Amino acid sequence: MSEQGSEVTEAFLDSILENIPNMVFVKDADELRFVRLNRAGEKLLGYRREELIGRNDYDFFPKSEADFFTSRDREVLARGVVLDIPDEPIHTKNGLRYLHTKKVPVIDEQGRPRYLLGISEDITERKAAEEALRRAHEQLESSVAQRTAELKQVNTWLQAEIHSRRTVEATLAAHAQRLSRSNKELEQYAYVASHDLQEPLRMVTSYLQLIADRYRGQLDAAADEFIGYALDGAERMKKLIDDLLTYSRVSTRHREPTRTDSAEVLERVLGNLRLAIEESGAEVTHGEMPALLVVDTQLQQLFQNLIGNALKFRGDTPPHVHVDAARKDREWEISIADNGIGIDAKYHDEVFMIFRRLHGRERYPGTGIGLALCKKIVEQHGGRIWLKSEPGNGTTFYFTLPAAQAQ
């Protein structure tokens, strides 16, 4: 792999690491000092990573906890095995939290442990929910027992209440079985940050939805709020992973570029965006569009991302988008101009970086991967992409693609 390819891969993996919802940390094998901590770890522990890097557990946690963490770390490094700690209390800067932690040694080329990698999931809210469930179960059992004693005195109600009790017990048994299954799934949670995130994310989303469906309104308002935040984060993570997979699959190696009528592709895209165009009151126009030597589905992605951005990042007036083309030797230069909010010149290169966002997702939703996808599509066809813009005066994106030979 080339140096540039290695840098791209490293940046890609760093992006995944930074967006994982669980804490990921790395310690050196000699003195167990922190050498890496992701954004989720900063939020969980309440420390900036600059505060932790180069220091060990004794600098931040009570001695008893630091002793526990250190002994488990040494065990992992000495035995060379994965260690699963399903219920680990830790006093963070934000208070006491409970973690489900997995630790694994990272071995060098000589077979010696060089680092220790850990992934920790915050299960504090889950433990609180389980405790609330246990209390509810005890209260229910008490109520059922009391009611049964009363029903024994009224023979006419006896059969109906017995049936009711059996129904409650069956519901509790089914719920206990689902909870047990969820716990087993959590114990098998993958600790490697890669494309395999899809399956554990599906499991986490399912579990959170189960908690939300079953216990919303039974805990306190803060718990409901936390569950809502967790569900929202999982959905955003799913969209992020889907976009990452889309980004990684963009390639012309599996489909050869063919002669493609860009006007037909553009009309197809405008049909897909019809609802957004109508809702925003937008006007989309275009000049004469050429035949290009491209993969048609990727050209569709390119048009849809750029025109969709023009509709999304609009100003106070209805959007006006114009698509045009100009012949440049053996290629065509396509331009997509809008009258939107514009982009400051200092961000003109950064907008094409993966996950780079200039605005909060509350106002403009998305994962920040669309323009990176456009750049990858254009460059894989041998072209280049750039923009001209300034705040308040709209944006024009330009990209080049190879011209199709005349038939």
Secondary structure, DSSP 4 states (H G I P E B T S, - for coil): --HHHHHHHHHHHHHHHHH-SSEEEEEETTT--EEEE-HHHHHHHSS-HHHHTT--GGGTS-HHHHHHHHHHHHHHHHHT--EEEEEEEEEETTEEEEEEEEEEEEE-TTS-EEEEEEEEEE-HHHHHHHHHHHHHHHHHHHHHHHHHHHHTT-HHHHHHHHHHHHHHHHHHHHHHHHHHHHHHHHHT---S-SGGGHHHHHHHHHHHHHHHHHHTTTS-HHHHHHHHHHHHHHHHHHHHHHHHHHHHH--SSSS--EEEEHHHHHHHHHHHTHHHHHHHT-EEEE----EEEE-HHHHHHHHHHHHHHHHHS--SSPPEEEEEEEEETTEEEEEEE--SS---GGGTTGGGSTT--SS-TTTS-S-S-HHHHHHHHHHHTT--EEEEE-TTS-EEEEEEEEBPPP-
